[in-house]
Amino acid sequence: MVWTNANLRDMIRQRLGDELFVVVSNREPYIHRFEGEEIVCEVPPSGLTIALDPVMRACGGLWVAHGSGEADHQVVDGSAHVQVPPESPAYTLRRVWLTKEEEQRYYYGFANQALWPLCHIAYTRPSFNLDEWETYQAVNRKFADAVLEEIGDRRAFVFIQDYHFATLSRLLKRVNIRTAQFWHIPWPNPEAFRICPWSEEILDGLLGNDLLGFHLQNHCQNFMDTVDRTIEAKMDYERFEITRGGCTTMVRPFPISVDYDAIVERAASPPIAEEAKRLARRHGLRKMLVGLGVDRLDYTKGIPERLRAVDRFLERHPEFQEKFVFVQVGVPSRVHIEAYQRINDEIDQLVESINWKYQRDNWKPILFLKAHASPITLYAWYQLANFCAVSSLHDGMNLVAKEFVASRAREDGVLILSHFTGAARELVDAELVNPYAVDEMAEAFHRAAVMPLEEQQRKMQKLRAQVHEQNIYRWAGKVLSTLFKFEFQEA
């Protein structure tokens, strides 16, 4: 069965009944900002929120998130609520307000300078700071207070998202509340995780959940092994369950995906076709072979390695000079963190040096667009590209790969995909590469450039069938179906 918005909604209504459905995430699904004297609402550049919004539209309920937009305060009611999406309200967004200091220490500090590099094997050293850890715990308590205020005495299912809330589920432990948490990034091996000074507190917090999900079975295994070697708990490797303090936590893999049907519909819409024509005219791409990368500017995404592969491709295959352009859409991210400033500088320098090396008249091989792209522009780039390169050094899943595949209604084009993404376990008909091996990636670019249309279509058809079947509604349905097997447990 292919899961849809409708059968997910029906299942939830049947199983939840009067139970309140709550999602908790750091990033909010809609941000309000000022545009002159007007307030506009926009969708932030976040794979997590883009993936979960259609689930919430289907389920209704409440989404609790950090209110980070400059105009967010202006549109909420006295309970910090706003109905979203603005054009057709389907659920309630509850905003939690953080001070600048809290945001700096909790988000930019512990979450993204300790947990993020700790969990990604990308050779960036994590930084552990006691003040940041204490603020991280305090913000988790602030979110817990907001969730508990909303739930009151009602029965509720709380679906917690990601590494920003490692201690939240334990704070929510009540007779009337069930919790599941999805860890959207990889979980490292026990030897890597043990360097964290607060590893026991983090593991204890996560084991407050009834269900803990990761993208891959390997991440589940790493988590089980980490718990087994770090804290006292009853381990059941056969059932993949952990019992601690009378609470049993199921640990399961749930590969996240995208809303396939919505992407297909959007990609085929007239505004996308018009935008694609405009971009092709503006950048002189109508007779060019176009490669594409779409990423946050993050050191885990392998962007420098990808650019070096462009250089090597043009060195080895000079016949493509003046006939090929690689478009890198780069969304600025976490620019207050030094490691992100360094990766931005490295990318800028590589783009400049490679373009200087090959430039002829008005042709340059790399078009670097450092800005947030609107959904219309992003899908137009998906249509213009002959191939898309996803070269992450380590990634929990990577939804760009799945978005590109779903958008290819003509069933042509080539996906070049890093072995070190969760998506590579599912999208086996992509051109799989080791992003650390520049020559290997350069040859993948060449294979994509010369691949016959029939071979492109054969591979893309298989990729699209995979994404169609394993869509975001199936992901949510599997998570919820697994959780519904639990009865409410005494705290």
N, C-alpha and C positions, 0 to 999 in steps of 0.2 A: 504494500500500500504506500502511495506517495502522500505524505502528510501535507495538509493545507491549512490555511488560516481558519477555515470553517470547522474542520474536524478537531483541530487543537482547541478551539473555543468550546466546541460541544463537549469534549472530554473534560476540560477544566470545569465547566459549569456543572457537569454531572458529578464530578468527584469532589470539587471544593464545596459546593453548596453555598452556605452562608459564610464560609471561611474567607477571610480577607487575604488577598494576594498582594504581596509587597516585594518590590525590587529595591535593593540598595546598591548604589555605585558612587564612586567619587565623581565621575564626569556626568553631567546632566544631559538628557537627550535633546533639550532645546535651550538656547541661550538668548537672552534679550540684551540688545546693545543700542546705543544712540547712533543715529545717522542724521547729523544736524540736529534739528528739533524733534525729529521723528524717532519712535522706538520700533526697531525691526527685530524679528525673531528668526534665528538661523539654527541650522543643525551643525554641531561642532564636528571637527575632523576626528572621529573616533570610531574604529571598527566595532568596539563593544556596544556603543549606544546605537549605532546604525543597525546592528544585528538584533538588539533587544527591542527596539521600538515597535517593529511589526508584531512581536509576541505580546507586548503590552497593549497594543491596539486590539488584538484578538481577545485578550484576557480581561482588560479593564483593571481596576485596582489602583494601587498607589506606588509611585516611584519616588524614593528618597535619595537626594543627591546634593552635592555642594553647589550652592548658588553662586556662580563665579562671574556671571555677566554684569557689565557695568550698569545695566538698566533692570537687572533682575528684581531689585527691591521695589521698583515702580509698578510692577504688574501683578504682584501677589496680593492675596487678601490678608486679613489679620492673623491667619494661621499659617502664613508663608506658603499658601497653596496657589497654584495656577493650573487651569485646565489645558491639556495639550492632546494632540497637536492643535495649533491655533485655528486652522481652517476647518477642522472637524473633530472637536474634543472627544477623546475616547477614554482618557484616564487622568488621574490627578498627579501632578508633580509637587512634592513637598521639598522645599529648599532649606538646606542647613547652612547657616552663615558661619564662616570662619574668619578669624582675624588674619592680617597679613603675616604675623608671626607664626600662627598655627599653620597656615598654608606653606610657609617657607620651611618649617621644621618637619611637618608631617608629610607633605606631598613632595616638595623638592628635596627635602632632607632624607628622612628614613625610608620612605617608600621608593624613591628613585635614585638615591645614592647608596643605599644599603641593600634592600630587597631586590630591586631590578637587576643590578649587576651580579648579585649573588646567585640569582636563578638563571641568568643567561651566561653561557660559556662563550664570552666574546672578549676575554682578556682585558676587561676593565675592572680595576680593583674596587671592591666595595668599601665604603667608608662608614664606620660605626661610631655614632655620637650619642652620649647618654641623654643630653637635652632633647635631641631629635626623637629618640626612642620614647622618652617620657611624653613628649607632645603627641607622638603617634598614638600612644595609649589613650591620652586625654581626648583626642579627636574621635577615636573609636567609641569612647564613653559618650561623647556628645551625640554621635549618630545613634547609639543605643537608646539614649534618652528620647530622641526624636521619634524613633520607631515605636518604643514602648508607649509614648504619649498618644500616637496615632492608633495603636492596637487596643489599648485599654484592656477590658476583660474579654474581648472577642477572641475566637480562635483564628489563628493566622498562619499562613505559610510565608516565610521570609526567604527570598532568594538573593543571597549576597554575592556581589561580584568582585573578584580579583584580590590582588595582593595588598590593597590599601586597607583592608579590614581583617587582618589576621586574628585579632582578638575579639571581634564583634560578636560572633555566635555565642561564645561563653557568657557574654554580658546579657544576651537575650534569653538565656535559658529559663523558660517558664513552662508551666503545665500546659498552657493554651497556645504555645508557639512551637512550630516545627521550622527548622532551618536547613537549607541547602546552600552550599557555597561552590562557586565555580572559579577555579584558579586559572586565569586566562594565559598565564605565561608558563614556561617549563618549570618542572621541579628538579633541582640538581641532585647529584648523588650524595650519599651521607657524608663523605669526606669533605665535599665542598660546603655543605650546609653547616657543618659543625663549627666553622670559624665564626659564626654569628654569636655574639655574647649572650643573646636572649633567645637562643634556639628553643629552649624548653618552654618558655612562655608562649612563643609563637605556635609551637606544636600543640600545646594544651589548649590554646584558643581555637585553633582549627578543629580540634577534636570535640568542640562543643556542638558541631554540626551533626545532624542526622545523616546527611549525605554530603560527601566532598567529591567534586568532579574535576577531572583534568582532561586535556585533549587526547592524550595517548596512554595506552596501557603501560608504556615504559615510565611515564611520569608517575603513574599510580604505584608502580613497583618501587621507584626511587623514594616516594613518600613513605611507603610501608617500611622500607629498610631504614629510612632516617628515624622514624618513630621507634623502631625496634632497637636501634643502637643508642638512642638518646634519652628516652624517658621510660618510666614504668607503665606498661599497658599490656593488656591481653591481646595477642596478635592471632588472627585467624587468616592465614594465607590462602586457605582453600576457598573461603567465602569473600576474601578481601574485605574484612571487617576488623575494626579496632575497638576495644572496649576500655574505657578509662573513666574512673569515678562514677561507675554505674551507667554511663552513656555509651551506646554503641554507634559507631560511625561507619557507614558504608563508603568505600572508596571505589570509584568507577570512572572509566573513560567515556567521554561524550564529545566527539569531535564537532566543534561548532561550525556553522555554515552561514549561508546568506539566503535572502528571500528571492529564490530563483525566478519565480513568475513575475514578481514586481520589477526585477532587473530586466528581464526580457521585454516587458511592456515599455519600460522607460527607454531602453536602448533603441527601440524601433519608433520612437515618437518623433514627429516633425521638428520640434525644437532642437533635438540632439543632432539631426541631420543638418539643420541650418548652422548650428554651432560648429560642426565638423567642417563644413565648407568655409566658414569664416576663419577658423584656425588654420586651415590649409592655405588659404589665400594670404593671410597675415604673415605666416612664417615660411612661405615658399615651399610647401611640402607636396604639392599636387603630383609631382613626378618623382618623388623620393621614396626609397625604402625607409620605413619608419620603425625604429625600436622605441620601446616605452618602459620607463620605470616610474612607479608611483609609491612614495614612501613618506613617512615622517622622517625628518632629518635626525636619525638615531644611529648610534654606533653599532647596534645589532643588525642593521638592515643591509650591510655589505655594499653600500653605495660606492666607496672608493675602489673596492675590488671590481665592481661592475664597470666603472669608468676606465680602469686600467685594461679591462677586457675589450672595451671599445677601441682603445689605442692599439692593442695587440691585433685585433680583427682587421683594422685598417692597414697596419704594417704588413700583415701576412697576405691580405687580399686587397691590394691597392686598386683593383678594378672597381671597388665600391666607393672609392673616394669621389666626392662631389655627387654621389648618387644615394647617399645614406645619411640620415640624421637620427641621432638618439635623443629622445625627449625625456628629460628627467624632471618630473613634477616632485618638488620637495617641500613638504609642509614643515615650517619651523616648529620646533618642539623643545620645551624645557630649556629655554635659552639662558636661564639664570644659572645653570649648572655648568661647571668648567669643562667637563668631559664633552658636553654638547657644543660648547663654544669651539672646542678643538676640532670636533668632527665637521662643523660648519666651515671652519677655516681650511681644513684639508680638502674638502669638496670644492670650495671656491678656487683653491690653487690648482687642483687637478683639472677642473673645467677650463681655466684660463690657459694652462700650459698645453693641454691637448688641442684646444681650439687654435692656439698660436702655431702649433706644429703643423697642422693640416690646412689651415684657412686658405681658400682660393677665392679671390674676388669677394662676393657676398655670401659664400658658402662656409659654414662652420659645422663640424660633425656633431657637436653637442649643443642642444638647446636646454638650458637650465632655467626652470621656472620656479623660483623660490617664493611660494605663496600658497595660501589655502585655495584650492580649486573648488568652485561650486559644483554640485552634482551634475548639472548640465554640461559644464566644461569637462569634468572628469570622464563622463560617459562618451563625450565626443572624442576625447583622446583614445579611449578604448576602441572606438570605431576606426579611427585613423591608423592605428598601429598595425604593422604586419606581424610583430611579435612583441611580447611583454616579458621582461626579465625580472624575476623575483629572486634575489640572491642573498637572502638573509643568512647571517652567520649562525644564528640560533633564533628560532621563532616558535611560539606555542602552536600557532596555526598558520596565519597570514591569509586574510580574507581578500586582499587584492587579487591573489591568484584565482580565487573562486569568482569574484566579480568579473574579471576579465573573461573568463570562460563563459559565464552566464550571458554576458553581453554580446557574444559573437553569434548573432542570429544567422549570418551567412555561413556559419560553420567552417570558416577559414581562420588563418592566423595560427601562431605557434606560442605556446607557453613554455618559457625556460624557467625552471624551478629548482631552487636549492634543495639538496638532500636534507638539510638541517632545519626544514620547516615541518610543522605537523601536517600541512597540506600534502607533502610529498608521499605520505603513507596512503593517501586516497587517490591522488591525481597521478597515477603511475604512467599514464600515456603522455605526460609532459616530457620535455627534454630535461632530464634530471642532471644536475651538475654539482660539483664541489666548488663553492664560491671562493675558497682559498686558492684554487688552482686556476690562475688567470688564463693560461693557455687552453685549458679545458672549456672555460666559459667562452673564450674567443671562437673556438671551433663550434660551439653550440650556436653562437650568433651566425656563423657561416652556414651551418645546416639549416637554420631558420630562413636565412636569406635565399637559399637555393632550393628549398623543399618544394616538390611539385604540389600543385593544388589538391590533387586527389589524396595524397598522403596527409596533407594538412587537414582535410575534411574528415578522413578516416579517424585520425587521432582526436580531433576536436569533437566529433560526434560522441566518442566514448567519454571524453572529459565532461561534456555537457550532460550526458545521461547520469554520470556519477553525482554531479552537483545538483541536478534536478531531484534525484531520489533522496540524497542526503542533505536536505535543505534545513533552514533555520527552524521550521515548525517541527520537523522530525527531532532535531536536537532538543528543543524545549519539551516536546512530548515525551521523549525518552527520559529526560531528567525528572519530569513530574510524575511519570508513570512509575519510575523506580521509587520515588519518595512516597507515593501514595500507598505503597505496600506497607509502610510504617503506620502504626497507630500512634496517637499522641502518647509520649512517654512521661512518666513522672520525673520532675526535675530532681 
